């Protein structure tokens, strides 16, 4: 079945059924990705170590927002 046919058929569904399709499609886009999670874990650990070692310059809230 072509994408155009799927969309056409979906548009003829009741609103609550279309909502369920949309909800499930959005959920599928937000599924956890272990590889990306691991990359961010490593990056956050690297940033924390740099902070703890005094290798990064920090700013107070007032320095940033005033």
GROMACS elastic network, one bead per residue, 0.5 to 0.9 nm:
[ bonds ]
;  ai    aj funct       b0    kb
    1     4     6  0.83561   500
    1     5     6  0.63954   500
    1     6     6  0.68293   500
    2     5     6  0.52032   500
    2     6     6  0.63549   500
    2     7     6  0.87314   500
    3     6     6  0.50725   500
    3     7     6  0.61984   500
    3     8     6  0.85287   500
    4     7     6  0.51863   500
    4     8     6  0.60736   500
    4     9     6  0.86152   500
    5     9     6  0.60929   500
    5    10     6  0.84655   500
    6     9     6  0.52211   500
    6    10     6  0.60544   500
    6    11     6  0.86257   500
    7    10     6  0.50039   500
    7    11     6  0.61571   500
    7    12     6  0.88443   500
    8    11     6  0.52727   500
    8    12     6  0.67884   500
    9    12     6  0.53161   500
    9    13     6  0.69141   500
   10    13     6  0.53596   500
   10    14     6  0.86849   500
   10    17     6  0.84392   500
   10    18     6  0.64593   500
   10    21     6  0.83741   500
   11    14     6  0.81926   500
   11    15     6  0.86410   500
   11    18     6  0.73279   500
   12    15     6  0.87568   500
   12    18     6  0.86756   500
   13    16     6  0.81217   500
   13    17     6  0.60929   500
   13    18     6  0.60963   500
   14    17     6  0.53248   500
   14    18     6  0.63514   500
   14    19     6  0.87060   500
   15    18     6  0.50552   500
   15    19     6  0.61104   500
   15    20     6  0.87182   500
   16    20     6  0.63626   500
   16    21     6  0.88274   500
   17    20     6  0.51034   500
   17    21     6  0.64185   500
   17    22     6  0.87294   500
   18    21     6  0.51123   500
   18    22     6  0.62188   500
   18    23     6  0.85631   500
   19    22     6  0.50473   500
   19    23     6  0.60044   500
   19    24     6  0.85744   500
   20    23     6  0.50380   500
   20    24     6  0.61679   500
   20    25     6  0.85559   500
   21    24     6  0.52745   500
   21    25     6  0.61592   500
   21    26     6  0.86605   500
   22    25     6  0.51123   500
   22    26     6  0.61423   500
   22    27     6  0.85523   500
   23    26     6  0.52840   500
   23    27     6  0.62024   500
   23    28     6  0.86959   500
   24    27     6  0.50356   500
   24    28     6  0.61910   500
   24    29     6  0.88249   500
   25    28     6  0.51199   500
   25    29     6  0.66003   500
   26    29     6  0.52025   500
   26    30     6  0.66273   500
   27    30     6  0.51735   500
   27    31     6  0.64958   500
   28    31     6  0.55170   500
   29    32     6  0.88962   500
   30    33     6  0.86683   500
   32    35     6  0.89988   500
   32    36     6  0.83413   500
   32    37     6  0.76841   500
   33    36     6  0.54823   500
   33    37     6  0.61382   500
   33    38     6  0.86767   500
   34    38     6  0.60493   500
   34    39     6  0.86272   500
   35    38     6  0.51837   500
   35    39     6  0.63739   500
   35    40     6  0.88366   500
   36    39     6  0.50684   500
   36    40     6  0.63327   500
   36    41     6  0.86510   500
   37    40     6  0.52084   500
   37    41     6  0.61847   500
   37    42     6  0.87285   500
   38    42     6  0.62158   500
   38    43     6  0.85561   500
   39    42     6  0.52659   500
   39    43     6  0.61855   500
   39    44     6  0.86668   500
   40    44     6  0.59838   500
   40    45     6  0.84468   500
   41    44     6  0.52343   500
   41    45     6  0.61607   500
   41    46     6  0.85881   500
   42    45     6  0.51584   500
   42    46     6  0.61519   500
   42    47     6  0.86694   500
   43    46     6  0.50514   500
   43    47     6  0.61912   500
   43    48     6  0.86176   500
   44    47     6  0.50502   500
   44    48     6  0.60839   500
   44    49     6  0.85623   500
   45    48     6  0.50949   500
   45    49     6  0.61406   500
   45    50     6  0.86036   500
   46    49     6  0.52133   500
   46    50     6  0.62391   500
   46    51     6  0.86834   500
   47    50     6  0.50959   500
   47    51     6  0.62054   500
   47    52     6  0.86415   500
   47    56     6  0.86154   500
   48    51     6  0.50400   500
   48    52     6  0.61047   500
   48    53     6  0.85164   500
   49    52     6  0.50106   500
   49    53     6  0.59697   500
   49    54     6  0.84948   500
   49    55     6  0.85320   500
   50    53     6  0.51221   500
   50    54     6  0.62097   500
   50    55     6  0.50547   500
   50    56     6  0.61413   500
   51    54     6  0.51606   500
   51    55     6  0.59012   500
   51    56     6  0.55282   500
   51    57     6  0.80297   500
   51    58     6  0.82888   500
   52    55     6  0.76469   500
   52    56     6  0.86866   500
   53    56     6  0.81289   500
   54    57     6  0.75117   500
   59    62     6  0.80513   500
   59    63     6  0.59223   500
   59    64     6  0.65909   500
   60    63     6  0.51599   500
   60    64     6  0.64760   500
   60    65     6  0.87544   500
   61    64     6  0.52912   500
   61    65     6  0.61010   500
   61    66     6  0.81697   500
   62    65     6  0.51999   500
   62    66     6  0.53403   500
   63    66     6  0.58167   500
